[in-house]
Amino acid sequence: MPPRPPSTTAAGSGTTASEREQPRQRVIEAAADLLAREGRDAVTTRAVAVAAGLQPPAIYRLFGDKDGLLEAVAEHGFARFLAAKHVETEPRDPIEDLRAGWDLAVEFGLDNPALYSLMYSEPTEPASAAFQAGMEILKGRIRRLAAGGWLRVDEELAAMIIHATGRGAVLTWLSLPEDRRDPALLTALRESMVTAVTNQEPAVRRAGPAGAARALRAALPDQTTLSASEQQLLREWLDRLASDSRQA
């Protein structure tokens, strides 16, 4: 059998397999690099194609148009941010864990200003896998605060406050002249966030459903939202949760 010829493209261009590998990712990385070095105006389809070693029509085949490319770059940014996150499943101090997560998000934005601005001024689709994975990490932090009795507000509101303060901190910082960028601003915004979403002392002294049940049961006489029969039914459920925990 005669030897096989070298690998080529279907068009016979002689391009090697390694040069053809993951062209979409090559384009995204080339666009992200241009964005970081020269700003958003430099991210043209022609410039990105040249940087990625492709012809401009390839950009349209892969992403549809420039907006599709920018959306893919934003998703790339969320994936990079997710890879940088350290997830502590059982932190010793959930409030310090909240601070650390907020600091990490802000630090990512300050280190990647053009990419961050693209991610959050024109955010990627909510269904983005990386975005959703990041949200699950945040929800986990908030859930641990709630379970320990530290959460002051509803979990959904807490997530919005944390996001808004972090995003606002980064975008405000980046909008300021360098000689007006005071690190005290970031600290003040972070601590305002902590104060807004957490209690100074845990409302539940013992983590878990039993402690939460006892705390809620103690507060029932002071509320007027439920009728007497609804309070009685809820009290029975809370008693059962507390007693089941003692037996365990």
N, C-alpha and C positions, 0 to 999 in steps of 0.2 A: 504494500500500500504506500503510495507516495506521501511525503510529509504534508501536513496541513499548512495552509498559508497563514500568515499572521492575522490576528483578530482585527477586523475592520468594522466600520459602521455599515448599515444597510446600503448607504449611498456610496460605500467604498472609499471614504475619505481617509482611511488609515488611522483613525483615532483609536487609541488603545482603550482597553476596558477600564483602566484606572482613571483615565481622563473623562470617561463618560459616566463614572460612578456618581450617583446622587446629584444630578444637575440642579434639581430644585433647591437642595440644601446649599449648594455652591452659590447660587444666585442670592439666597437669603443672607448668607454670611457676607457676601460681597456688598450687598445693599446696607447691611448693618455696619460694616466697616466704613463705607462712604458716609453714612449718617453720623457716625461718631467722629470722624476726622474732619469732615467738611460741612456738615449740617444738612438739613432736609432738602434745601434747594439743589444740592449736588446729586441727589438720588433721582436721576433721570433713567429712563429705560435704556438709553444708549450707553450711558456711563456704567450702569450696573452690568449690562451685557458684556462690555469690554472687560470690566474687572473680573467677571466670572469666566471669561474665555468663550463666550457664546455669541451668536448673532442676535440682534434685537428682536426679531420675530419669535425667538425662543421664549422671551419674557411673556409675550402674549399667549403663547401656547400653554405655558405653565401656570400663569396667574390671571389671565383674562385681560387685565389692564394694570396701570400703575397703582390704582387704589387696592387692587387685589394683592399686589406685591407688598405694599405698605402694611396691609393687614397681616400678611404672613410674617413680616419683620416684627410687628407688635407681638404676635404670638410667640415668636422666637425670644423676644424679651421676657415674656411671662415664663417661658420654659427655663431661661437662664436664672431668673429670680428664684424659681422653685428649686432649682438645683443647688442654690446657695443657702437655702434654708436649713437650719438645724432643728429637728423636731424632737422635743423632750416630751415623751408620753406621760411621765409622772414627775413634773417639776416639783422641787421642794417648796418653792414659793411661786404660786401662780401669778401674782401681781408682778413680780420681777420677770417672770417669763413673758408676760404681756409687754412690759417695757422693752425687753430684749427683742421681741418680734417687731415692735414698732420701730426701734432703732435700726434693725436690719433692713426694713423696708425703706426707711429714709436714706440710709447709707447707700443702698443700691441706686436710688434716684439721683443722689448727689454724684455718685461715681459714673453714672451713665445718663447725663442730662438730656441729650437729644433722643435717646431711645426711650427714656422714661416719659418725656413729653409726648412722644408718638403714642406710647402705650395708654396714657391717661387723658390726653387731650382728644384723641380719637381712638378710644379703646377698642380692642378686638371683640369679636362676637362673644356674648355671654356663655355660649356653649363650648368655648375653647377648653380643651382638656386641661391645659396647664393652668389657666385662670381658675377653673373649678377646683383643681387640686389645691391650689393656694388658698382658696376660700374654705376648703375643708380643714386645712391646718388652722386658719383663723377661727373657724367655728369650734374646733376642738379646744382651743385656748379659752374661748368664751364659755364653753360648756363646763370646763373644769372650774372656772370662776363661779359659775352658777351653782354647781354641785357643792362647792365649799362655802356657799353663803356670801360670797364676796361681790356678786353682781348687783349693781344698783338699779339697772334698767333692763328692759326686755332684751333678749339675746339678739334679735334682728336689729333693734335700735343700736345696741352696742357695736355690732359689726359696722353699721353705717358711720357711727361716730369715729371709730378707729380708722376706717378707710378715709373719711373726710379730713381728719386732722393730719394723717400721714401724707396724703396727697397734697393738701393745702400747704403743709410745711415745705415739701420739696419744691412745688411750683412757685411759692412765694420766695423762697431762698434763691432760686435760679433767676427770678425776675429782678433781684436787687443788684446794684453795683457791688463789686467785690469789697470795696472799702466800707460797705454798710452791712455786710453779712456777719451778724453777731451770733455765735453758738448759743447764747442764752435764749434766743428766739426758739430754737429747736427744743431745748430743755423745757421752756415754759409751755410750749404746745403739747409736748408729751405729757407733762404733769397735769395739764388741764384735761387731757384725754383720760388719764388715770382717775382723776377726781370725778369726772363726769360719769364713768361707767362702773366704778367700784366703790364699795363701802370702806370706811376707815377700819372698821372691825367687822368680822364675818357675822352675818345675820344668823347663820347656822353654826353652832359651835362644834358640831361633829359632822364630818362629811358623810354623804350617803343619804339614801331615802329616809332613814329613821330620823336623822337630825333635821332634815327639811320638813318632815311630817310634824315633828314636835314644835318647830318654829312656827309653822303655819297654824297649827292647832292653837297655840298660845295667842295668836293674833286674831283668831276668829271673832271673839266677843267685841272687838273694836271696829269691825267692818259692818257696813249697812247695805252692801250690794246684794247679798244673798238673802232669801227668805228664811224664816225659822226652820222650815222643813229641809231646805237645801243645806243649811248649816248643819243640821243634824245628820244628814246623809254623808256630807263631807267629813264630819267629825268621826263617823264610824269607819270610813276608809282610812283616815289618818291614824286612828287608833290601831287598826289592823296592821298598817305599815310599821308603826313603832313597835308593836308587840312581836311581829314576825322577826324583826331585827334582833330583839332581846333574846328570843329563843334560839336564833342562829348563833 
